[in-house]
Amino acid sequence: MNDRTHETKEGLRDDAVAWLIRVQSDAATADDWMALTDWLDGSPARQEAFEEAELIVADLTERREEIAAALKPPVDNVISFPAAKRKPPAAPPRRAWIGGAIAASLAVMVGGPALWNASQGALVTYETKPGETRRIDLADGTHITMDGGSKLSVRLGWKTRRVEMGLAQASFDVAKDPSRPFLIGVGDQAVRVVGTEFNIRNDGRSVRVTVRRGIVEVAQRDAKGQAPTRLTVGQELRHVQGSDSAEVRRVEASNAFAWSQGQLVADNETLGDIVADLNRRFTTPIRIAPEAANRRFSGVIALDNEDAAVRLLATYASLRVDRTAEEIILR
């Protein structure tokens, strides 16, 4: 890129578009994003040029069908010349500059549908089967570890980083980037962070957010003017989906991450919740009778043997174990 002392407005514009394409390519890495941050910090003029390039992409995104149609070659090769001299067109507005490398770059964007979504980031979906765990290293330096039976989708945009969680449990170690908050949609809750480490569990009935480092904000997705709940180290939020409230309590945060080390640590948890967690780890589904689901258990369950885990719960709660070809039933 250009040396700061010799940068021109036109050169900065070319550089800004080059950066946009670089960080949104499939080959982009965390080093690319860090290099972009360093470049932007070099001068206010660079930041202005980058913002201007973003505006162009946003405008072209809205008008891509119109522009693509205009770029199609004519039906024939006959060019009609006007009989009378016409008044030259007015100079294009500031946001309409296109020249040199910029024209080539934007032409690529018009022709590439994936790049047209670059302002929001390409959507990538990750999914694990029961019993499978997976670590995901995002291009911004964020690390996500997924428990079994989990599904989430990720978009790394220029202004925000977004994750949408389905039924899932995952731990997040988010790379700090104040200019691009990390937003997670999970059930009817919205989670916002900048750089921190936390665990989220969503079983369809409830959402838990446990913080091990940093600060996390959690709010109702449709909250209008309602202040979010701020969680700090060692705090956990529990929310029953469909309700308008949540419980925040002090916990041993490492317990929420124990699943990634092959253990389930329960502190006065219901057997129903424990069975839901076990079903992420084992391929044979476990079902618990409704009359036993609200009994509580405290202890450590190893996640390397399903039979042993079931026997432990059955012995603790004096339950009978019935097995069929399709499932294990505790009653």
N, C-alpha and C positions, 0 to 999 in steps of 0.2 A: 504494500500500500504506500501512498505518498508520504514523504517526510512532512511533518507538521509545518515547518518553516517555509515550504514551497507549495503548500496546498492552495488550489484555486477553487472557486465555487463550482466550476464545471467538473474539476477533478474529484471533488468531494462527492458530487452527485454520482459519478461513475463508480467511485469506491463504495458508496452506500448500497447501490444496487448489487454490486459484486458480493458484498457481505450478506445481503438478503438471500441470494441464491446459494452462497456457500453454506450458511448455517441451516438452510432448509433442504439441502440435498440428502439423499439416502445415506451418503457416506459421512455426514456431519458427526463430529465427536464432541465430547466435553471440552477438549482443548480448543476446538473451533469457537464454542460459545464463550469460553474464557478470553480468547483472543479478540472476539468482537467487543466484549466488555472493556478490555484494555484500550481498544481503538476508540470507542465512544468516550472514554474518560479523558482522551487526549485533548479535546477542545469542545467548547459549546457549538462551534460551527459543524463539527462532525455529527453531534447529536441532532442538530437542526436538519442536516442533510439526510440523516437516517429516517427521521420522522417524516420528512417530505417524501422519501421513497416509499415509506409505508402508506402514505396517503394515496400515492399513485396506484399502488397495488390494490388498495381498497376500492378506488374508483374503477379500475379496470376489472376487478372481480365482479362488481355490480353490472358492468357493461360488457362482459366478455362475449356474450352471444352477438351483440351488435358489432363489436370489434372484429370478431372472427368472421362474420358475414362480410364485413367491409374488406377484409384481407383476402377474400377469395378472388381468384383471377377472373377477368371478364369472360363472357361466353365466347366472344370472337376477338380478333386482333385489330378491329377497326377502331381508331381513335378519332372522335369528332372534335374539331377545333371551333371555338366560338367565332362568329363573324365579327363581333364587335369586342373591343377591348373592355375587359371587366375590371372593376375596382379590386385591387389586391386584398386578400383577406386580412382581417385584423390579427395582430400578434397574439399568439396563444397565451392563455393565462399561465401563471407561475407553475402550477402543478401539471402542465401539459408538456413540459420539456421532454424531448426524446432525441437522443443523438449518440452517434458512435457506439460504444459498447452497451449503452443503455438501451438503444433500439434493439440490438441483438438479444439482450437479456430479456426484454419484455416480450419479444416475439416468441422466445422459448416458453415464457409463461402462458401466452395466449394458446400455444399449441399443446401445453401439458396440463391436463385437468388436475393432476395431483398437486402441481405447484400453485394452482389457483386457490387452493385451500390453505396455502402456506401461512397466511396471516393467523389462522386458528391452529395450524399444525395438522399434519397428516394423522388420521385416526388409526391407531394400532390396538388390536384387541388381544389380550393374553388370557389363557384358560388352562387350568390344571384339573386332572382327574383325581378322584378320591385316592388318597395314598401317595400322591405326587406333590412334591414341593418344587418351587422354581424361583431362582433369583433373576431379576431383570435389572440391567444397568442402562439407564436412560442417557441420552446424549448430553444432558445438562449436568451430569455427575450424580444425579439422584439414584439411589438403590432401592428397589422394592423386592421383598421376599414374600411369595405367595404360598399360602397353605393349600392343602389338597381341596378339591371340589370348589375351586374359586374362579371367578371371572371378573376382569376389569378391563377398561379401555382407557387409552392415554392419548392426549394431544399436547404437543409442545409448541405453543404459539409464540409470537413475538412479544406479546404483552402479558400473557398468562400461560401457566402450565395447568392442564386440567386432567383429572382422572374421574371416571364414572365407575363405581363399584356395584356389581350385582351381588348375589349371594356369595360372600367371600370373607376370608380373613387374610390380612396382609400387614406386614410391618414396613414402614417407610423411613428411610434416612434421606431427607430432602436436602439437596445442595442449596446453599444460601444464595439468593439472587433477589435483592429488594425491588428491582425493577420488574420482576416477573413473579408475582405470588403464585403459590401452588394451591390449586383449588380442587377439592374432592367432593363429588356428589355421592351420597350413600343413603339409600332409603329416602326418607323425607328430611334428611339433615345435610347441611353444607359445611364443609371443613375448610379452613383457610390457614395457610402457614407460609413462611418465607424460607426458613431453613431450620429443621428440627428433626427429631426422631420420635416416632409414635407407632402405635398399633391400632388397627381398626378391625372390628369383628361385626359382621352383619349376617344374621341368620334368617332374615325375613321378618322376624317378629320384633327384634330389638337391635339397637346399634350401640357398640361400646367403643370409646376412643380413650386410649391410655397413653400418657406422655412420659417419655424417658429423658428427653432433652429438648430445651427450647420452650416456645409458647405456641399453643394451638387455639384457634378460635372455632367454635361450633355454634351454628344457628339453624333455625328452621329454614328450609329452602324458600318458603313463601313469606318469611317474616318481613313485615313492612315497618321499618323504623325501630324494630326491636333490637336492643343491644345483644351482641353475641355473648356466649359464655366463654371466658378465657381460662384455659387450662395450663398449668405450669407443671414442672417436674414432679412426678409422683402423684398426679391427680388423674382420675378416671371419670368420664362422663358415661352414664347409662341412660338410654332413652328408649322407651317403648314406642314403636312406630304408630302413628295415628294420634298420639297424645301431644299436648302442647307444652309439656314440661320435661325436665330431665333431672336426674340425680347425679351430683358430683361428690366424690368421696376420695379420701386419701388411701393409696394402695402401695404395695411393693411393685413398682412398675415392671421389674424384670419378670414377674410371674406371667404377665400378659404376653411376653416374648418367648416363654419357655417352649412353646410348640415347635419353634424353629430349631430347638436342640433335642427334640424327640421326647418331650415331656408335656403333660398337662397338669398344671398346678391349680388346684381348686381351693378357694377360700370361702366356705359356706355357700357353694353354688348349688342350684337346683339340679337334680338328676336329668331333667329335661334339657337343660343347657349343656350339661356334660355330654349327654348322648349326641347332641347336635355337633359338638366339637369332635367326638370320636368318629362320627360319620364322614368327616372331612379326611380322616387319616386311613380308614379301613374300607376295603371294597365291598364287604358284605354289610348291608345296611342293618343298623340296630334300631329297634323300636321299643319304646317304653310305654307301659300301660298308663292311661291318664291319671289313675288314682295314685300312681307312684311318682309321677313326673315332678311334683313339687317338693318331694323330700330333698334334704340338703346333704351335701358331702364336702368334707375338707380333707385334702391329702394330695399326694402326687401319683399320677398314673403314667406308666411308661407307654409310649406309643409305638412300640416295636412288635407287640403281640396282641391281637384282638381278643383271643380267648382269655388271656390273662387279665386284660382290662375288664372284660365282661364279668369274669369270676370275682374280681375285686369289688365291683359295684354290687353284684348280687349278694355277696357275703355281707358287705357293710349294711345293706338295706334289707336284708332277709327277703330277697326276691327269688322267684323261680325263673330259670332260663329255659325257654322253648326255642327249638331250632327248626326251621323249614329249609327247603332248598334255596329259597330266595332271601331269607332274613333271619335275624336273631331277635327274639322277643323277651323283654324283661317284664315280669308281672308279679 
